[in-house]
Amino acid sequence: MNSPIVEIGLTDWSQAHSEPEWTRAVEGGKVLFFPQLGFELQAQERPLLREDMLKAGTRNVSLGADGVLKGAAGSEEEQKALAVMVGRFRQQAMQLIDGLLPEYKGLLRLAPTSFRPKQVETRAQSVRADDQRMHVDAFPSRPNYGERILRVFTNLNPQGVPRVWRIGDDFETVARQFLPQAKPYSLWQAKVLRALRVTKSLRSEYDHLMLQMHDLMKFDETYQKSGAQTRMLFPPGSVWVCFSDQATHAVMGGQFMMEQTLYLPPGREVDPHSSPLAILTRLTGRPLVGVGTGKAI
């Protein structure tokens, strides 16, 4: 297994630049790792690194594109400071991606920015929701028709604790392993799910196969224990970037992280042939979006 990590020595968010090999790497499912980049906390922000800044029953704190902070606890003053901190990370993450992947500029759709103060090891979740199990990201309720999920992460841990990931084989290798086990797509079932508002729009065959892969990977105990994988420790003061719908990964440990998600329209990669949509289309031999959905391929 080739290394799934590409280390980049960038030290300044504003100095990010593009290199063809980095673009090929991230579009091929690798993780770009910036060990010296980091996010600099202000003195007044350090006390915000507490688990009780998260509202009870909420998984993450999120800052919407409208500037509204959701899921936060703490005083009004603390929440304002937290919104400023998360907003500053959003600006720096966008600056990084604009420099690193200039071909995406003007195409990316901004998702809420998250602050994740929970300790990974103590989260109690179902097998399907457990991100400590190897998976690729897929949305059960929001079909995306091949839209890409680009994510920027930074570890904020004040005690020097790394964020621990397992990173698996490339997407095509994993798809060849699990696609034969996938249940067939049913258009009428997709229509029922939409009518019952289980999904926000009609689930395409692409979305069905991505969810099947997500679940099959997580429920396969042999794969979880013995599948090809690399253990990676992302220390505090580091940043990493990947397409989480393509990089097979599991989050094993750590606490206090921020994350920015950006959505890239399908086919707008520098090399669209390396995308999950293109790979699954090639492996199945048929169009996986557009049929019955009203969505173009």
N, C-alpha and C positions, 0 to 999 in steps of 0.2 A: 504494500500500500504506500503510494507516494504521500509525502507530508501534506496534510490538509491545511496547513498554516503557512501564510506568507508574511514574514516579519518586515516591517517598514520603519525606518529610523526617523520619522517625522517628529519634530519637537514643538512645532508651532501650528495651531489650527489654521492660521491665516496663510501659511506657506504651503498648503497642500497643492500638489500638482499631479498631473496625469502621466501614467506610464502604461503602454500597451500591455505589458505582461501582467500588471496589476489588474487591469480591466478583464483580461482573459481569465485570470485566476478567480476573481470574485464571481464572474458570470459562469464559471465552470464549477461553482459550488464550494470554493475554498474560502477560508476566513482570513481577512486582512487584519494583522495584529500590529498595533502601534504601542510598543512598550514604554515609550518616553513621552507620549502625548499628554494624556491625563486631563482632568478637569480640576481647576484650582478653586477650592472652596474659600469663601470670605470668612473672616473670623466669626461673624454673627451667624453664619450658616452651620458651623460645626455642631452646635447643640441640636440642630434639626435631625441629626442622624440618630434617631430613636425609633424603635418599632412602634411606640404608641403615637407616632405622628400619623399612623394609618387608622382610619375609622374602622371600628369593629365590624366584621363581616365583609370587609372589602379586601380585594387581593392586592391592588396597587393604588397609589395616588396618581392622578392623571391631570395634565394641563391641556385643555382643548385649544384648537386653533383660534378660538374666540377669547382666549385668555382666562377662561373659567377653570378654577381648580376643583377637582372632584375627588372624593375618597379620603380627604385629609382630616385629621383631628388636630388637637393643639389649640392654642389661643388664636384670636384673630390676627394678632401681630405675627405669630409664628407662621400662620398660613400665608400671609402676605410675603414673608421672607422666603418661604418655600416656593411660592409661585415665581418669584424673581429668580431663584436659583435654577429651577427647572427650565424657565424661559431662557436663561442664559445658556444652558446646555443645548437647548433647541437651536439657538442661533449658531453656536459653534459646530454642532453636528451638521447643519445645513451648509455652513462654510466649508467644512471638510469634504462633504459629498460634492459640492459645486466644483471644488478644485480637483478632487480625485477622479470624478466621473462627469466631466463637463458636457458630454454628449446627452446627459439626462436633464440638463438645465432647462427649466420651463415645462418639463413633462411630469415631474414628480408631484404626487398628491400627498399632502401632509396629514398624518394621523396624530392623535394625541400623544404627548410626550409623557413618559411614565417615570415615577420615582418608586423604587421597590425596596422597602426597608425590611421585609420579612426575611427570616433565615430559611434558606432553601431546605435544609435537612429536617426541619421540624414541621413542614407543611404536610397536612393530611389531605390526600386527594385520591379520587378514583383512579384506576389504571388508565382510563382513557384521558383523564385530565393531568396525569402525573408527568411533568416535564423532566423528571429524573430518568425517564425511560427514553431510549433512542427514538427519534421521530423526525418527520419534516412537518413544517407548519401548514395547517389547512383549516379553513373556517367552516364549521358545521352549518351556521345560520346565514352566512353571507357569501354566496357564490361569487367568484371573481373572474371566471372565464380566462384564466391565464395571467391575470394581473400579478406582477411580481411584488414580493414582500422584502424590502431592503431595510436592514436594521443597523443602527449604530448604538453600541453599548459602552458604558464606562463604569469601572469599579470605584466606589467611593469609600470602601471600608476603612474606618479610622484605626482599627486594631491590626492592620497589615494582613487581614485574611483574604486569600485569593478567591476569585469566582472560578469554580471548577466546572469544566465541561468535558464531556466525551464527544468526539467528532468522528463520524463513521465514514464508510466508503462513499464513492461518488454516486450521484443520483441515479445514473443509468444502471450501475451495478445493482443497487438496491431495488430499482424498479423491475429489473429482470428477475430478481428473486421473489418479489411479492405480487407482481401483476397476475401471474397464473392462479393465485389464490383469491383474487378479487371477485366479489359477486358481480354479476352482469348489471349494467345500467338499465334502469326502467324509466322511460319518459313519463308514463302515467303515475308512477310513484313520485317522481319529481313534481308533477302537477299537484298531487295531493298535498305534498309537503308545503308547496307555495300557498295552496288554498287554505291550509290550516295555520299559515303564518309561522311554520317551523323554520322556513327559509324566507329571506327577504325578497328573493327573486327566484326564477326557475333554475334549479341546480343542473348544470351541464354535465356531460359525461366526464369532462376533465375534472370538475370539482368532485364528482363521485369517486373517481379513481384516486385522487389525492387524499380524500378522506379515508378510503379503503386502505391505502398505503400507510397513512398515519396510524390507523387502528391496528392493522395487521402487524406492523412493526412493534407497537407498544405491547401487544398481547403475546408476542412470540418470545417465550422465556429463553429459548436456546439462542435466538438472535441477540437478545439483550445481554446475555452472559458471554457469548462466544463470537459474535459478529466482529468483523474488522473495525477497530476503533483506536483512536489516539486520545490519551488523557492530556488535557491542556489546563494549565493554571494561569488565569489572567489576574495579575497582581493589582493592588490599589495603585492608582495613578497610570493606568493603561486604558486603551480604547481598542475595540475590535468591531469589525464591520463584516456583514455577510448577507446573502439572500437566504433567509431562514426557511423559505419554501423549497430550497434546493440543498442546502448544507444539512446533512443528517447529523443531529446533535441531541445531547441530553445535558441538562443543567443539574449538576450533582451537589454543589455546595456554594456557600457564600451568603453574604448579607450586605445590603446597602448598594444599590446600583441604580443608574438611570439609563433609559433606553428611548431612542427615537425611531419610529417606524415611518417609512416612506413607501408609497405605492407607485410602481412604474407600469404604464400601460403595456399590455402584451405586444410583443413584436418590436418594441422600441429599444431593446438591448443593442449593443454594438454588434453582437453575434446572436441573433434570435435563435439560431439552430442549436445553441447550447442550453436553451431554457427547458424547464420541466414540460411545458406544453409541447414544444417541438419533439422532445425525447419520447413522451408518451404517445404522441401522434405517430411517430415513426415506429414505435414498438407495436402499436395496435393496428397500424395500417389504415386508419380512417380518421376523418375530422372529429374532434372531440368537443368543439364549441361551435355555435352557430346553427346546429341542427335543432329546430324546434324552440330555440331560445330567443331568437331575434337578435342575437349577438354575432358580430362578425368575428371571423377567425383572426 
